[in-house]
Amino acid sequence: MSLVQDLADQLRVAREELPLPQVSAAAERLRSATGLLAWVLHHSATPVSVPDLSRAVERLDHAAAALRVAQDRLDEYALALGMPVDTHARHHEGWQSAVPAQAPRGEASGSADCRLADWWGERIAALTGEEFSASTLVGDRADAAQSSAELLRRCVQAAHDGDRRRLHRHLAAAGPAVGLGLAAIAPPLLRQLAADLVGYPPRLEDLARVRRAALPLPAELLPALPAEAAAEIVARVCHTTPQRTADRAPTHPVDAATAAALLVAALLRANGRSPDELNQIIEAERAAAGAAQQRAAERAEAHRAALRITDSGRRRSAVDELGRVTQPTRRRSGG
Amino acid sequence: MASVAEVKAAIDAAMLHVQEGQDAVRSANDRLGEAQLSLATAVEGSGHEAVTAAQAALAQAASELEECLTATLHAVEQAESYVATL
């Protein structure tokens, strides 16, 4: 083996030792914990005291990014030595297998993890009227949606097909971390779909029309889903305050997430659009949000520019500038 | 409305995940140390820009992992305090 080959081999070993699978596993655990804490936050009288993991997750993301940069630089060095780099194979080898397997939920009875699965899975089972089965859940988890957007797409498809069992399996398999995200990603889409329905951004006057289009599907598909969960979301879409009596408990977060997904399905159908068009709508919504952000940034910049007129530092700079401009004139007149 | 027992169970489960996350971070840190050592041995004497950049990125990753661990320890302390108030 030549010296260069030996060096390339050592580089390959160092590269393979990079702990991306462990970082990925840690991120997955923290995401699960974040999902649970979101639920606690919802029920907490003092939300400030609830533990916050956002900083830890952010640091993990940075660590993963730094490791990928290191991989790229090592590849670059290997190429500089004249050694080919099989990047595709390297990026994937051992990635999944090296991630520590998550303990199957629902099997270790009495463990805290089991209580977690029960909380999410049992509520989904109660809403859908399907049986909660830990063994089915373990099988479904292998094919579970990895993001809230993907879960939404699957739920919308199942809702359009009227397949309650499939809806149950998708929701139960996704778990709380991904499932609770439905309540976050659906409202902007609902606003857009409601605007498509009435022809302009929905207002209080449009509430009845949007309710007529949106509420029947959740009620028909999931009779056990409290009607208030969907009604509250529709009210917010139309910028009205949901009616709530003082003695009624707040909406369960699982109900809100499930209702949000079904409302997206209902408004898609009301607009005559198929579930396949959901990705397109999500992209359009993101583009609109990006454009709005851009406009807000431009407005903020314009305001800052206007404010600079009254800024004393700016005035001093202007006076200095004036001095520099007038100085040569004085010299010329003096000479 | 969730009962205190439910909230405590949810926090316990969350902290179990956090502890598993901490174990994974510690494992990542150990493995990163080995990778840094392997790389330092392999490229000893090299002044190539890519090598310097790779080593800097690994040092940055180690620092981020350390800060992540600190943040999770803080979250566990917060959780213990919160549970004590329930």
Interface residues (C-beta under 8 A of the other chain):
Chain A: L7 Q10 L11 V13 A14 R15 E17 L18 P19 Q22 V23 A25 A26 A27 R29 L30 S32 A33 T34 L36 L37 W39 V40 H43 S44 T46 S49 V50 P51 D52 L53 R55 A56 R59 L60 H62 A63 A66 L67 V69 A70 R73 L74 E76 Y77 A80 P100 A112 D113 R115 L116 W119 A249 P250
Chain B: M1 A2 E6 V7 A9 A10 I11 D12 A13 A14 M15 L16 H17 V18 E20 G21 Q22 A24 V25 S27 A28 N29 R31 L32 E34 A35 S38 L39 T41 A42 V43 S46 H48 A50 V51 A53 A54 Q55 A57 L58 Q60 A61 E64 L65 E67 C68 A71 T72 A75 V76 Q78 A79 S81 Y82 T85
